[in-house]
Amino acid sequence: MGRSVAANAFTFLILLIVALGGFVAWAQGQFRNDGPLAEDLVFEVARGATLGVVSGGLLSAGAISNEQLFRIGARYTERDTKLKFGEYVLPAGSSMDGILDILVEGKSVQYFVTIPEGLYVSEIVTRINANEDLTGEIETLPTEGMLAPNTYSFHKGDSRQSVVDRMLEAQIAILDEAWEGRDEGLPLASKEELLILASIVESEAGGAGEWGLVASVFYNRLAANMRLQADATLRYGLTNGGERVRGGLFQSQLDKETPYNTYQIAGLTPTPISNPGRAAILATANPETSKFYYFVLDGSGGHAFAVNLQEHNRNVAAWRKIERERSSN
């Protein structure tokens, strides 16, 4: 009798081990085999989300078929406390094991915000605040000119301040590079003056790729003790960098006394008038050599440059003719 009980117990133990082994093999297969996702899924892990919240979200989204098995696998592989918040692309057919790899690796979906050259700080703030994938308020804002235009990547939930801080760091680096490599003999006393003139060059060149020539005009005028007479500085001063003044300028605006009216003041403006890009800053630090003192739009996206007022007046007349023809069509 005793032997029979022992034999039965041994047999039961063997069957239990076999069953347990079968369950483990099944569980491993379920954990590592392709999952139920029929197409790629963007899945968000909220900041501070627990393993239970994440597994429940994955089950609801149809990314996994067994929530308990996902949690067991995460704990067994010691990844349950390593999940990183963010948005992730889960490829179609992702296994539970593969999903955990993605959530632990932390390579979340990237978003982008583009800041064009020549914007005012106020305009940059408006763009960043309008981006709903960023969070928080901009608490510390650099001065005009100190935000580097570019396309910046970020992850959903990043702070707006973090983007502004990166723009500031980038502009500082660009300015340092330009100042160290500047041409000798430029009539600039500091990096701040380089940035001021670069902002004027950026605003006047208008993205035509003629930063070096435009810079040469302003250097020539400074050397000849001529006023810069840059419309962009006047426009900035009318609102002090607030709402941008567009269209033609009236005589009353030209006559308005502001620290930025370079039709009235000599030399540079007290601050930058926009946030110039790297190309404009480097071109201002290393300008082309020319004998030009004037320039005006030429109707092709570029500018017509002139060495004297008589030639400039002819260029202005040609541009106004183009404007009239365009307005009549």
C-alpha positions as CSV (number, residue, x, y, z in Angstrom):
1,M,0.0,0.0,0.0
2,G,2.8,2.4,1.0
3,R,4.6,1.7,-2.2
4,S,1.5,2.3,-4.3
5,V,1.0,5.7,-2.6
6,A,4.6,6.6,-3.2
7,A,4.4,5.5,-6.8
8,N,1.3,7.6,-7.4
9,A,2.8,10.6,-5.8
10,F,5.9,10.2,-7.9
11,T,3.8,9.9,-11.0
12,F,1.8,13.0,-10.1
13,L,5.0,14.9,-9.5
14,I,6.3,13.9,-12.9
15,L,3.0,14.9,-14.6
16,L,3.1,18.2,-12.7
17,I,6.6,18.9,-13.9
18,V,5.7,18.0,-17.4
19,A,2.6,20.2,-17.3
20,L,4.6,23.1,-15.7
21,G,7.2,22.7,-18.4
22,G,4.6,22.7,-21.0
23,F,3.0,25.9,-19.5
24,V,6.4,27.6,-19.4
25,A,7.1,26.7,-23.0
26,W,3.6,28.0,-24.0
27,A,4.1,31.2,-22.0
28,Q,7.5,31.8,-23.5
29,G,6.0,31.3,-27.0
30,Q,3.2,33.7,-26.2
31,F,5.7,36.2,-24.9
32,R,8.1,36.0,-27.8
33,N,5.9,35.2,-30.8
34,D,4.3,37.8,-33.0
35,G,1.5,39.7,-31.3
36,P,-2.0,40.7,-32.5
37,L,-1.3,44.1,-33.9
38,A,-2.4,44.2,-37.5
39,E,-0.8,47.6,-38.2
40,D,1.7,50.0,-36.6
41,L,0.4,51.6,-33.4
42,V,1.5,54.9,-31.8
43,F,1.3,54.1,-28.0
44,E,1.9,56.6,-25.3
45,V,3.4,55.8,-21.9
46,A,2.4,58.6,-19.5
47,R,4.9,60.1,-17.1
48,G,4.8,58.0,-13.9
49,A,2.6,55.3,-15.4
50,T,2.8,51.9,-13.6
51,L,3.4,48.5,-15.2
52,G,-0.3,47.8,-14.6
53,V,-1.5,50.9,-16.3
54,V,0.8,50.3,-19.3
55,S,-0.2,46.6,-19.7
56,G,-3.9,47.6,-19.5
57,G,-3.4,50.3,-22.1
58,L,-1.6,47.8,-24.4
59,L,-4.5,45.3,-24.0
60,S,-7.1,47.9,-24.7
61,A,-5.2,49.1,-27.8
62,G,-5.0,45.5,-29.1
63,A,-1.2,45.3,-28.9
64,I,-1.2,42.3,-26.5
65,S,-3.6,39.5,-25.9
66,N,-2.7,38.6,-22.3
67,E,-2.2,41.4,-19.8
68,Q,-1.1,39.1,-16.9
69,L,1.5,37.3,-19.1
70,F,2.9,40.7,-20.2
71,R,3.4,41.8,-16.5
72,I,4.9,38.4,-15.6
73,G,7.3,38.6,-18.5
74,A,8.3,42.2,-17.6
75,R,9.0,41.3,-14.0
76,Y,10.8,38.0,-14.9
77,T,13.1,39.9,-17.3
78,E,13.6,42.7,-14.8
79,R,12.2,45.4,-17.1
80,D,9.1,46.2,-15.1
81,T,10.7,49.3,-13.4
82,K,12.6,50.5,-16.5
83,L,9.7,51.7,-18.7
84,K,10.3,55.2,-20.1
85,F,7.5,57.7,-20.7
86,G,6.9,59.0,-24.2
87,E,5.2,58.1,-27.4
88,Y,6.4,55.0,-29.2
89,V,5.7,53.3,-32.6
90,L,4.9,49.7,-32.0
91,P,5.3,47.8,-35.4
92,A,2.6,45.5,-36.6
93,G,3.0,42.0,-35.1
94,S,5.2,43.2,-32.2
95,S,5.7,40.5,-29.6
96,M,5.4,41.3,-25.9
97,D,9.1,40.9,-25.6
98,G,9.7,43.3,-28.5
99,I,7.2,45.9,-27.0
100,L,9.1,45.8,-23.7
101,D,12.4,46.4,-25.6
102,I,10.9,49.5,-27.3
103,L,9.4,50.9,-24.1
104,V,12.7,50.4,-22.1
105,E,15.0,51.6,-24.9
106,G,13.2,55.0,-24.8
107,K,13.4,55.9,-28.5
108,S,10.1,57.7,-28.5
109,V,8.4,59.4,-31.5
110,Q,10.1,62.7,-32.4
111,Y,8.2,65.9,-33.1
112,F,9.6,69.0,-34.8
113,V,9.1,72.7,-34.6
114,T,10.6,74.9,-37.3
115,I,11.8,78.5,-36.5
116,P,12.6,80.4,-39.7
117,E,15.4,83.0,-39.9
118,G,14.6,86.6,-39.1
119,L,11.7,86.3,-36.7
120,Y,11.2,88.5,-33.7
121,V,11.4,86.9,-30.3
122,S,7.7,87.6,-29.9
123,E,6.9,85.7,-33.1
124,I,9.0,82.7,-32.0
125,V,7.2,82.6,-28.7
126,T,3.9,82.6,-30.5
127,R,5.0,79.6,-32.7
128,I,6.3,77.6,-29.7
129,N,3.2,78.4,-27.6
130,A,1.0,77.2,-30.5
131,N,2.6,73.8,-30.5
132,E,0.2,71.5,-28.5
133,D,2.8,68.7,-28.2
134,L,4.9,70.9,-25.9
135,T,4.0,71.6,-22.3
136,G,4.4,74.4,-19.8
137,E,5.1,78.1,-19.9
138,I,8.1,79.9,-21.2
139,E,9.4,81.3,-18.0
140,T,12.8,82.7,-19.0
141,L,13.1,84.4,-22.4
142,P,16.4,85.4,-23.9
143,T,16.9,88.9,-25.4
144,E,16.2,89.6,-29.1
145,G,18.6,87.9,-31.4
146,M,19.7,85.1,-29.1
147,L,17.5,82.4,-30.4
148,A,19.0,80.3,-33.2
149,P,16.5,79.6,-36.1
150,N,16.4,76.0,-37.1
151,T,14.2,72.9,-37.0
152,Y,14.3,71.4,-33.5
153,S,13.2,67.9,-32.6
154,F,11.5,67.1,-29.3
155,H,9.4,64.4,-27.7
156,K,5.7,64.9,-26.8
157,G,5.5,66.4,-23.4
158,D,8.8,68.2,-23.4
159,S,8.7,71.6,-22.0
160,R,8.5,74.8,-24.1
161,Q,11.3,76.2,-22.0
162,S,13.6,73.3,-23.0
163,V,13.2,74.2,-26.6
164,V,13.9,77.9,-26.0
165,D,17.0,76.9,-23.9
166,R,18.3,74.8,-26.8
167,M,17.8,77.7,-29.2
168,L,19.8,79.9,-26.8
169,E,22.6,77.4,-26.5
170,A,22.8,77.0,-30.3
171,Q,22.9,80.8,-30.9
172,I,25.7,81.3,-28.3
173,A,27.8,78.6,-30.0
174,I,27.2,80.2,-33.5
175,L,28.1,83.6,-32.2
176,D,31.2,82.4,-30.5
177,E,32.3,80.6,-33.7
178,A,31.6,83.7,-35.9
179,W,33.4,86.0,-33.5
180,E,36.5,83.8,-33.3
181,G,36.7,83.5,-37.1
182,R,35.8,87.1,-38.0
183,D,37.7,89.1,-40.5
184,E,40.3,91.5,-39.1
185,G,39.5,95.2,-39.1
186,L,35.7,95.0,-38.8
187,P,34.3,98.1,-37.0
188,L,32.7,95.9,-34.3
189,A,33.6,96.2,-30.7
190,S,31.9,93.1,-29.4
191,K,29.9,89.9,-30.2
192,E,26.8,91.9,-29.3
193,E,27.5,94.4,-32.1
194,L,28.1,91.5,-34.5
195,L,24.7,90.0,-33.6
196,I,23.0,93.4,-34.0
197,L,24.4,93.9,-37.5
198,A,23.8,90.3,-38.4
199,S,20.1,90.7,-37.5
200,I,19.9,93.7,-39.8
201,V,21.6,91.8,-42.6
202,E,19.2,88.9,-42.1
203,S,16.1,91.1,-42.1
204,E,17.2,93.1,-45.2
205,A,18.6,90.2,-47.2
206,G,15.3,88.4,-46.9
207,G,16.5,84.9,-47.5
208,A,17.9,85.6,-50.9
209,G,21.3,84.2,-50.0
210,E,23.0,87.6,-50.4
211,W,24.0,88.0,-46.8
212,G,27.7,88.7,-47.6
213,L,26.9,91.4,-50.2
214,V,24.3,93.1,-48.0
215,A,26.7,93.0,-45.1
216,S,29.3,94.7,-47.3
217,V,26.9,97.5,-48.0
218,F,26.4,98.3,-44.3
219,Y,30.1,98.1,-43.6
220,N,30.8,100.5,-46.5
221,R,28.2,102.9,-45.1
222,L,29.6,102.7,-41.6
223,A,33.1,103.4,-42.9
224,A,31.8,106.4,-44.8
225,N,29.8,107.7,-41.7
226,M,26.6,107.2,-43.6
227,R,23.4,106.1,-41.8
228,L,22.3,102.5,-42.4
229,Q,18.9,103.6,-43.6
230,A,17.5,100.1,-43.2
231,D,13.7,99.7,-43.4
232,A,13.8,96.6,-41.2
233,T,15.2,98.6,-38.3
234,L,12.5,101.2,-38.7
235,R,9.7,98.6,-38.8
236,Y,11.1,97.0,-35.7
237,G,11.1,100.3,-33.8
238,L,7.5,101.1,-34.6
239,T,6.3,98.3,-32.4
240,N,9.5,97.6,-30.5
241,G,9.5,94.0,-31.8
242,G,5.8,93.4,-31.2
243,E,3.4,93.0,-34.1
244,R,5.3,93.1,-37.4
245,V,4.7,96.2,-39.6
246,R,4.1,95.0,-43.2
247,G,3.5,96.7,-46.5
248,G,4.8,100.1,-47.6
249,L,5.9,102.7,-45.1
250,F,4.3,106.1,-44.8
251,Q,6.3,109.3,-44.4
252,S,4.9,109.7,-40.8
253,Q,6.5,106.3,-40.0
254,L,9.8,107.3,-41.6
255,D,9.8,110.4,-39.5
256,K,8.9,108.7,-36.2
257,E,11.7,109.0,-33.7
258,T,12.7,105.7,-32.2
259,P,16.1,104.2,-31.2
260,Y,15.8,101.9,-34.1
261,N,15.1,104.5,-36.9
262,T,18.4,104.2,-38.8
263,Y,17.2,107.0,-41.2
264,Q,17.7,109.3,-38.2
265,I,20.3,107.7,-35.9
266,A,23.9,107.0,-36.8
267,G,25.5,103.6,-36.4
268,L,23.9,100.4,-35.1
269,T,20.6,100.0,-33.3
270,P,20.7,99.4,-29.5
271,T,19.7,95.8,-29.8
272,P,19.2,93.1,-32.6
273,I,16.0,93.5,-34.6
274,S,15.5,89.8,-35.3
275,N,16.9,86.4,-34.7
276,P,19.5,85.8,-37.5
277,G,20.5,82.4,-38.7
278,R,24.0,80.9,-38.8
279,A,24.5,81.9,-42.5
280,A,23.7,85.6,-41.8
281,I,25.9,85.7,-38.7
282,L,28.9,84.1,-40.5
283,A,28.5,86.3,-43.5
284,T,28.4,89.4,-41.3
285,A,31.6,88.2,-39.6
286,N,33.2,87.5,-43.0
287,P,31.5,89.9,-45.5
288,E,32.2,90.1,-49.2
289,T,34.2,93.0,-50.5
290,S,32.3,95.4,-52.6
291,K,32.0,99.1,-53.5
292,F,28.2,99.1,-53.0
293,Y,26.4,101.6,-50.8
294,Y,22.8,100.9,-51.8
295,F,20.5,98.0,-52.7
296,V,16.9,97.4,-53.5
297,L,14.7,94.5,-54.5
298,D,15.1,93.5,-58.2
299,G,11.9,91.5,-58.7
300,S,13.6,88.1,-59.0
301,G,13.9,87.4,-55.3
302,G,17.3,89.1,-55.0
303,H,18.6,92.6,-54.9
304,A,20.0,95.2,-57.3
305,F,23.2,96.8,-55.8
306,A,24.5,100.2,-56.6
307,V,27.8,102.1,-56.0
308,N,26.1,105.6,-56.0
309,L,22.8,107.2,-55.5
310,Q,22.2,107.9,-59.2
311,E,22.5,104.2,-60.0
312,H,20.4,103.3,-57.0
313,N,17.6,105.6,-58.1
314,R,17.5,103.9,-61.5
315,N,17.2,100.5,-59.7
316,V,14.5,101.9,-57.4
317,A,12.6,103.1,-60.5
318,A,12.9,99.7,-62.1
319,W,11.6,98.0,-59.0
320,R,8.6,100.3,-58.7
321,K,7.7,99.6,-62.3
322,I,7.7,95.9,-61.5
323,E,5.5,96.6,-58.5
324,R,3.0,98.6,-60.6
325,E,2.9,95.8,-63.2
326,R,2.3,93.2,-60.6
327,S,-0.5,95.1,-58.9
328,S,-2.3,95.7,-62.2
329,N,-2.4,92.0,-63.1
